[in-house]
Structure formats: structure tokens, C-alpha cells
Amino acid sequence: MANARSLVKRLKSVRNIRKITRTMELIATGRFKKAMDRASEAAAYTRKLSEIVGDLGKADLKFSHPLLEERAETKKSVLLVLTSNRGLCGGYNGSVLRNTLRHIKQLKEDSIEYTLEISGKRGIKFLNFQQIELDRTYTHFEDRPTFAEVDELGLRYVDDYIAGRIDRLDVSYTRFDSISRQEAVVESILPLSSLAGDSDTNGEGGNAANVDYEFQPSPQEILEELVPAAFRAKLFKCFLDAAVSEQIARMVAMKGATENADEMAATLKQQYNRARQASITSELAEIIGGAAALE
């Protein structure tokens, strides 16, 4: 049986670790609530933009927008990967990076030239270890990404797509569906042809093609402003989803670590009591034996 003194040291260490994990759990919970509010607001905004773009796509318009047009052949692709700067968030980064490796393998099999851009120190470190060349890296996106920061990327992607420098933009991230469901996905957000179907998810856009529209100003001017805005909002939502999913993963991981620390502390306490009881019994036996020898 372990020495009582060593058990006391181990118990003290476990309790100190428990304080840390509990504090991190509370911090993650607070950040999660704020991140979820931002993600929910962005989801409503993006969904409404998607409905409008979808309705315009179903209307009898004689023009389109470059961001809505799919390439006849995909030759150049950009893969943007969203991971975290910090660890202790369970399998959050692992799920995203596994999807990323599978997608890279598929791009190579399809002979598609790709540019790899990654956000987050954890993902950068992992892909460097895998000896995968990274074209761009970002470490300034924390748990509260701002629209201005993401918009710098969005404007560059829009310019590159319109100019024909890229044919597709894929984002590997963790999509936030609900508090109990987050899913690591690789989603194509350029071209925006997929937006035309988003308005049908709730059954509200089924008769959009039969609606008459009055445009002020002209439809072309509206599309020139609306379509890039819809893409940039969708890209921003990817970052917000990744942020809230990271906090949920960290909250769950720290809650599990705290519960494990409680169980370990209880086990060590029990072992300490047994060791102390055995020590007392041994001392009593020695005293009784010594007294008997003196008689």
C-alpha cells in the first residue's frame, strides 16, 4: 500500500488540478454564451440573405453575378481550415484536421491545384508535423472574431474568384447546429450557387418563382451589392460557428476533467484513510507486543 505521505501529496496535486479545470470550465461556459449569441444572430442574418439570393435566382432575370456561376471545370481551389489557438478542447481540432487530410487527398486524386490556408496554432503545428506545405497561416482569430478581420479574407476571395485565379473555396470547420450537436464539415462556399436552395430549408421558398418583384434601384445594382455581402456573411458565420463549437468542446472537456479529478480525489482519500488505519494498527500492535515483552 502506498505511503500515507505520498498519498497526501498526490491528493493535494489532484485538488489543485481540479481547481484549474473547474475554473477553465466556468470561463468556457461564459465565453460560449457570448459566442452562441453572436453565432445565432449571424445565422439569422445569413439565412435571410440566402432567402433573398435564392428568390432572385428563381426570378426571371436576364443576368447573373460571377459569384453565382460555377466553373465548367475546377482547376484551382482554396482550402481554408479553422482550428483553435489553444488546446484542452477534446477532439475539436482532431475532427477538423481529419476531414482536412481526407479533403487534401481527394483534391490530389482529382488533380486539382489547391492553396492551403489555416487559422489556429494547433492546426498549423499539426500540418507542419505532417510535412504539408501551408500557403497562408493566421493566428489572430480568437474566440471573438470580428467581421472586419474576416472581411479582409472575404474581399480577397471575391476578387480572386471574379478574376479567375480560383475556381472554388472550401472551408474545413466545425458547424454549430445546436448546443448538443456540432459537426466537423468541409463546405464549399464559393461559388454561391448553393445559396439558391437554402431558402427552401424551412419550406418558405417553395413558391418564390411565382412572386413578382419590383426592383429599386435596378436588379443588377442590387445583385452587385447583395451577392458579395451574402458570401462575406456566410464566411463570417463559419468563423463564428468554429468559435462557439470550440468553447462547447472546451467546456465539455473541462467538465469531464473536473469530474475525473473528483473521482480520483475520492479514491486517493480512501487509500489514505486505509493507509493511515493500517499504520495506526501496526503501531498499536508494536505497543502491545512491547508491553507483553516487559511482563
N, C-alpha and C positions, 0 to 999 in steps of 0.2 A: 504493500500500500504506500502511496506517495507520502512524503514528509509533510507534516502539517504546515510548516513554514512556507514551503514551496507552493502549497495549495493556496495559502493566503495571498502570495504574490500573484499567482495566476488569476485568482478571483478579483483582485484589485485591477489587474490589466483588462480583464473582460468587462468589468463595470465601467472603466474609463472608455473603452471602445464603444460600449453601449451608449454612453452619453453622446459620443461623436455621431454615431449612426442615427440616433434619435433626433439630434439637432439637424442633421442633414435631411432627414425625412420631413421635419417641420418646414425647413427652408424650401425644399422642393414642392411641398404642398402649397405654400404661399405663392411661389412662382408659377405653379401650374394653374392656379385660379386666374391669375392675371393673363397668362398666355392663352388659356382657353377662351377668355372673354374676347381677346383680340382675334383669335382664330375664328370664333363664331361670327363676329362682326364682318370679318373679311369674307367668310363663306357666303353670308347673305348678299354682300356686295357683288362678289364674283358670280353667284348664281343668277342675280338679276341681269348683270351684263351678258351672261351666257344666254339667257332667255331672249334678250333684245337682239343679239347677234344671230341666234337661231331663227328668230322671226324674220329678220332681214334676209337671212339666207333662203327662207321659204317664200319670201315675197317675189313678185315678178319684176326683178331688177335686171337691167341690161349691162351691169358692170359688177366687178368684184374688187377684192383687195388682195395684194400679193401675199399677205399673211394667211389668207384663207385658201390659197391654191397649193395643192400638193404637187411635188415634183414628179415628173414621169419616171425618174429613176433616182434613187438616193445614193449619192456618191460620197458626200461629206456629212458627217454627223458630229454633234457636240453632246457629250455626256457630262452632266452636272451632278455631282454626288454631294449629298448633305449629311454630314456626320457631326459629332459633338467635339468641343474642345476639351472637355473633361470626361473622366471615366466614372466608375461606380454607378452605372445606369443599366446593369443587367445585360441582356442581349440586344440592346437597342442598336449599337453600332454594328454588331456581328450580322444581324439580319440585313441591314442595308448593304454591307460590303459583300456578302454572299451573292445578293442579287446583282451587284455591280460586276463581280467577276464573271457571272453567267452571261451578263449582257455583253461584256467585252469579248468573251469567247464567241458569242453569236455574231457580233459585228465582224470579227475576223473571219468567221466561216462564210459570211455573206460578202466578203471582200469590200467592206465599207471603210473608207478612211475616217478616222474619228479623232476628235480632240477631247482630252480628259481634263475636266476641271473639278476640283474637290474643295469643299469647305469643311473645316474642322481638323484639329490636330490629330485626333485619333485615326481618322481615315487616311490622312497624309502619312502618318507613321506606318500604318499597316501596308499601304500600297507601295511605299518605299521599301519595306521589308520584302514584299513580293517582287521587287525589282521591275515595277511597272512605271513607265515614264509618265510624269504628270506635266501637263502643259501650263496650267494655272492653279494656284493654291490660294485659299482665303482662310484667315484665322480671326477676322474681326467680327464675324457674325456670332453674337452670343445668344442668350435665351430671349432677348428682346430685339430682334432685327427690325430696323426701321425701313420704311418704304423708300426713303432716299438712297440708302445703301443698296437695296435690292434693285432699285430702278436704274442704277448705273449699269448693272449687268443686263437688265431688260432692254435698255436702249441699244446696247452693243449687239445683242442677239437680233433685235429687229433690223438694225442696219445691215448686219451680215446676211440675214435671210433675204431681205429685199435685194441686196446686191448680188446674191447668188453664191456667196462664199460658203454658206452652209445650206444643207437641204433638210435638216431635221434637228430638233433639240429634244433630248431625253433627260429627264430628271429622276435620279435614284434617291428616294427619300422615304420617310415613314408617314403615311397618310393617316390623319386623325379622323376617325369616323364617330367615335363616342368615347366616353371615359373608359369603357370596358373593351373597346376594340380599336386597335391601331395596327395598320398593315404596312409592311415594307413593300414598296412597289417601284417599278421603273415605268414612268409615264411620259408619253410623247406630248409635249405642249406646243410644239411648232411642227407643222402648220396647224392652224386653229380650226381646221375643218371639223374636228371632233366636237367643237363647241355647239355646232348646229343641233346636235342631238341632246345636249344637256338640258334643254328646256323641257324635254319630254319626260324627265325622270319622275315628276310628280303628276303627270297626266294633265298638265295645264297647257301644253303647247300643241296639242293634237290638231286643232283647227286653225293654226296660225296662218296656213297658206290661204285661207278663205277671208282673212282680215284685210280690209282696205287701209292703206297707210297714207297719211299726209305728212310730207317732209318739210321742215323749216329749220335750217336752210336746205340746200339740195341733198339728196341721198348720198351723193359722192362725198360731200364735205363731212357728213355725219359718219360715214364709214371710215374715212381717213383719220378721224379722231377716236372713234369708238373701238375699232378693232385693235389698234396698238394698246389702248387702255385696257381692253379685256385681257390681252396677253400678259401685260405687266401686272395686272391684278392677280391673274392665275399664278404667275411666277412667285409673287409675294405670298400668296396663300400656301404655296409649297414650303416656303421658309417658315411660316407661322405654324403649319402642321408639324414640321420637323421639331420646332421648338417646344410645342406643347407635348408632343409624344416623348421627347427626351425627358421632360420633367415628370411625366407619368411613370416612365421606366425607372427613373432615379427614385421616385417616391416609393414605388413597389419594392425595388431592390433594397432600399434602406429600411423599409418596414420589415422585410424578411430578415435582414441582418440584425435588426433590433430584437426580433422575436428569437432568433437563434442565440443571441447573446444572453437573453433572459433564461433560455433553457440551459445553456452552458453554465451560467452562474448558479442556477439551482442545483445542477449536477455537482459542481465543484463545492458548493456549500454542504451538500450531503456527504461528499467524500471527506471534507474537512471535519465534519462532525463525527464521522466514523473513525477517522484517524485520531482525533482528539480523545474519543471514547476509548479506543484501543490503547492509547498512551496512558490514560488515567488508570485503566485496568491493569496494565503492565506495572505501573508504579505501585499500585496497591498490592499487587502480588509480591513485588520485591519487599515491600514494607512488612507484609505478613510473614514472608519467608524469613526475613531478618529477625523479626520478633520471635519466631518459632526456634531459630538457631540459638538465641540467647537464653532460652528456657532450659 
